[in-house]
Amino acid sequence: MIEKIINIFKIPDLRKKLGIVGFIILVYRLGGHVPVPGINKAALAAVMQNFENSLLGLYDMFAGGFFSQASIFALGIMPYISASIIIQLLGAVIPYFQRLQKEGEEGRKKIIQITRYGTVMIAFMQSIGVAVFLSTYPATSVGPVVPNPGLAFYFVTIVTLVTGTVFIMWLGEQISDHGIGNGISIIIMVGILSRAPHVFFNQIIQIKNDMVNPFQSIILLALMFMVIFIVVLFTTALRKIPVQYAKRVVGRKVYGGQATHIPMRILTAGVMPIIFAQALMFIPNTLASFFPEGNAFGEFIMRVFSPTHAVYSIFFGLMIIVFTYFYTAIAFNPVDVADNMKKQGGFIPGVRPGKNTADFIDNILTRVTLPAAVFLAAVAVFPTILVNIVDGVDYSLASFFGGTSLLIIVGVALDTLQQIESHLVMRHYDGFLKTGKLKGRRRF
């Protein structure tokens, strides 16, 4: 394994890409420690302890812990994710966005630009909610969260948080363009991983103080490895569709006449449905933050959409299933696959080329996506079930043993690893595994 890692740094292009990713992650983590002016960090830390097992605590985990630190990166990358969801949904119903999606590179650039504008608007709205929430929260034992609330505080907070979100969005785009992997997903993964030492250290302290049963912690650790194994299994699983190519004579050469497969992934959408669904689940609490402290309706929204509530789990699971189908439809187009096969003289045995082939592929895609979508939803709501049936387990700990955070970490790590693997194989180096190679390495 050490030799395989050394091979990565023997390739100049790959070494440069990984260096860019590492540098941007360093900038992101260091920049996240720059505080927003006018906030009492000690008071905010006391407030965040009350919301550790709520959706606000989950948002803080996705933001890399920067929200509880009153950082300029407190909003994280979630406004960009929300804007991307809205744009993709509009692309399914509005002709203008449908035309942009068909215009190739130019259309993609316009969509990215519109997404950036949407990110600024959503970040602006969320920053207002954060400013109102912090300035109106009752004083704690160490003083008020905002010692001097006023117009100046609102202006500085809104500008700072929006600028921080835009900067994170730019960092993610630089990773995607000049590094390796999906930049936005990597930033989210890094933010989640940064909270892992804190969570596990607290668990060790509780075990030492006899607040938690050590045997229970071992069971939870075993559950985590089991969930990781199942996530890897689903992420790398393939459904092979047999394809036969007819022989063609072009000049003196004969092409085709071979049997191959279409490697259709069971989980075509990857981790994007979870990220999209989680971003939307933050919206109710964001809207509730606009209500003053003590408002009955705002408190009801906060309670119902808490991660440990059954209503939250039901909505979250349903949205993951919907987004899995939605993102699969975007990532894999059966009509395009059928047309390309027909142009190259390929056909599925027993199925007529053209529309029949597209319908056949679409039917298989629908069937294999269902178990993948249900699996994602089940793992995502698993922490809620764990908290409600096991005493002494809080949500922040349960989310690391099986849930959204674990799905994102494993999914993003696998996608990035497969890209690194492809670079190694392309330059005639062995990948990370000599046997049981990653699915991305197999030839069909």
Secondary structure, 3 states (H helix, E strand, C coil): CHHHHHHHCCCHHHHHHHHHHHHHHHHHHHHCCCECCCCCHHHHHHHHHHCCCCHHHHHHHHCCCCCCCCECCCCCCHHHHHHHHHHHHHHCCCHHHHHHHHCCHHHHHHHHHHHHHHHHHHHHHHHHHHHHHHHHCCCECCECCCCCCCHHHHHHHHHHHHHHHHHHHHHHHHHHHHCCCCHHHHHHHHHHHHHHHHHHHHHHHHHHCCCCCHHHHHHHHHHHHHHHHHHHHHHHCEEEEEEEECCEEECCEEECCCEEEEEEECCCCCCHHHHHHHHHHCHHHHHHCCCCCCCHHHHHHHHHCCCCCHHHHHHHHHHHHHHHHHHHHHHCCHHHHHHHHHHCCEECCCCCCCHHHHHHHHHHHHHHHHHHHHHHHHHHHHHHHHHHHCCCCCHHHHHHHCCHHHHHHHHHHHHHHHHHHHHHHHCCCCCCCCCCCCHHHCCC
